[in-house]
Amino acid sequence: MSLPEIVSRAEWRAARAALLDKEKAVTRALDALRAERRRLPMVPVDREYVFEGGDGKATLLGLFQGRQQLVVHHFVFEPEWETGCRCCSAFLDQIGHLAHLHARRTTFAAVSRAPFTRILPFKARMGWTVPWYSSQPGDFDADFGAVSEEDGAAERGEMPGRPGVSCFLRDGDRVFHTYSAHGRGLEGLGSTTSLLDLTALGRQEPWEEPRGRANALGAPATPEHPRYHDEYDD
């Protein structure tokens, strides 16, 4: 087994300082990449999608729950399965308290192709409280890249669904698609800030570029700093 080299405290500090310089460079590069992501154009979603959840039928606009942004987790749960994808389950386990996203006018929801009657018992087993909807019998997941485009994937025993995340922005009753990521693009996601970094409005902090995006569409200002999750006014 190969373990780290044993050194003195002074040598460790020097090595740590050298690595910190590289970490700061990566952080600055990520800030620039996220700003470029926020500058992506957006596409109107004109197709009607109908979902089924705990409160019955809902449209894509309804999934926003009145907020300005929506982050959808494309949770792979095929119609014939009894339980959901293990990797998607591990991802959903990492999602924190949704109040912090809600304070940034952002709703998080999971969407799967399984019927809601299969989703509900598995959701209860896992103890999840996030909103979760069935997209059947529509093409929502396929339209946003969460179904494999390779011919014969199911016949080869491969998972036809693809884990993914899609982000949407609402302007009144109009819905726009702003971003999607799949596969390894989900690595490192789960925290509030990591999910907000995928959205068009970002973390909604004054230092972010492009300036003024945080209060776009005439929305009210959001809290500058996180609060205890029971202190927000939703």
N, C-alpha and C positions, 0 to 999 in steps of 0.2 A: 504493500500500500504506500502510495506517495503522499506524504504530508507536507505542510508548509515548512520552510526552513526555519530553524530556531536562531534568533538573533537577540541582541541587546535591545533595551527599550529605546535608546538613542537611534539605533539603526532602523527600528520599526517606525519611529516618528519620521525619519527622513524618507523612507519608502512610502509612508502614508501621505506625506506632503506632496511627493511627486505624483502619486495617483490622484490626489485631490485636484491638482491642476487639470488633469485629463477629465475628471468627472465634471468640473465646472465648464469645461469646453463642450462636453456633451450636453449639459443642461442648456447652455446658450444655443447650441444647434437645435435642440428640441424646441425651445421657445420660438425660434425662427420657423421651424417646420410646422408648428401648431398655428402660427400666424398665417402661413401659406395655406394651411387647410381651411382656416376661417374665411380666406379669400376665394375659395372655390365657388363657382357659380352654383345655382340651385335650379331644380327642375320641378315644374308644377306636377302634382299628382292629381290627374283628372279622372283616373279610373276609380270606380266605386268598389270598395272592399267592405265585406261584412264579416265580423268576428263574433264569437260566442264566448262570454265570460261569466263570472259569478253573478252579474246583474242582467244576464240575458244578452240580446244582440247589441252590437255596437259598430259604428263606422270607424274609419281611421281617425277622423276628427274627434270622435268620442273618446278614443284612447288617450288623447291629450289631457282629459279630465279638466279642461278649462285653462291649462297652462300653455306657455308659448312654445315650448320645445317638447319633443318626444324622442326617447332613446328606446329602440326595440331590440331585445335580444332574440335572435332567431334560434330558438331552443330546438334541437333535433329530437323529435318525438314522432316517429312515423305512425300513420293511422292504424297499423296492425300490431304495434308494440303494446306491451303491458306497462313498461317503465321507460323513462327517458334516457337519453344519451348520458353516459357516465362523465364524459368531459364537460358537457354542458351543465351537468349537475354540479360538478366541482366549481365551475365558473359562477353559477348562481349562488353557491355557498359563500362566495367572497363579496357579494354585494352588501354594502353597509346600510345604515339606517336611511330610508328614503327621504326623511325630513330635510336633509342637507341638500339633496337635489331639488326638492320642491321649493326650497327657499330661493333657488336660482331659477325658478319658473320652468322647471324641467321634470317631466314625468318619465319613469322607467317602467317598462312592461316586457314580459316574455310572450312570445307568440310561437305556436307549434302547429304542425299539420295534423296531429292526433285530434280526435273528437274530444270535446270538453269532458265527456263522461269518463274518459280514460285519464285526462290530465288531473281532474279533481282528486281522485284517491292518491295518486302519486304525490301531488302537491302536499296533501295532508300528511302523508308518510314522511316527507322530507321536512315538514314544519316551516315551509316558506310562506310568507305573507305578501310577496310582490304580486301585482296584478298579472294574470296569466290568461291568455286567450287562445282559442282554436281558430285557425284561419280557414278551416275546411268549410265548403268545398272549393274555395277560391284559389287564385294563383299568386297570392301575396308573396309567399316565400320565394317562389320561382322568379317573380318579377324583380326582386331585390337581391338576386344572386345567392340565395340560401338553399338552392337545390342544385346538385351536381349536373353539369352540362355534358358529362361524358356519357356516351351511348352505352347501354348495357351494364351500368354500374350496379344496379340491383341484381341482375342476373349473375354477376361475378361475386356476389356476396358483399359488395361494398355498400357503405352507408350512402343512400341517395341524397339525404339532406346534408347541408354544410353549416356548421356553426357560424354565426355572424352577428354583427351589430349594425343597425341602420338608424340614422338620425333624420329627424323631420322638424321643420319650422312652420309655425302657423302665423298667418297674417289675416286676422278676422276669421272667415270661414274657409279661406284658401290654405291648402297644405302643400308644402314644398319638401322635396327630398334633397338633403344637403350632403350626406356622406354615408358610406357603407364600408365595412371591413369584414374579412372572413379569415378563417384558418389561423395562422400565426399572427394575424393582425389583432387578435384578441389577447395576446400575451401581455401581461402587465396591466390589464384592465381590471376593474372591480371597485376601486376607490371612487369617491365622489369626484375628485379633481380629474382622474384619468378618464372618466366618462364625459365630463364637461369639456375636456380638451378635444373631444371628437365633434363637438357641436358648433354650429355657426356662431353662437353667442359666447362660446368659451366659458371661462370661469366668471366672467362679468366683473372683472377687477379693473381699475382705472389704468394700470400699466400695460394692459394687453393691446396688441395691434390687431386689426385696425382700430384706431381711436374712435370712440363714440359708438362702437358696436354694442357695448353692454346695455345701453338704454335705447336700442333701436326700436322702431315701431311704436314709439311713445310709451313704452312700458315703464313702470315705476322702478326706482333704484332698488337694488337688492342689498342685503346686509354686507358690509365690507368684510367682516370677519365671521368665522363660524360661531355658532352659539350652541348651547346644550340643545339636543334635539327636541326637547319639550318646551323650548322658549320661543320657537318661531311662530309667527302668525301666518298661516297658510292662506 
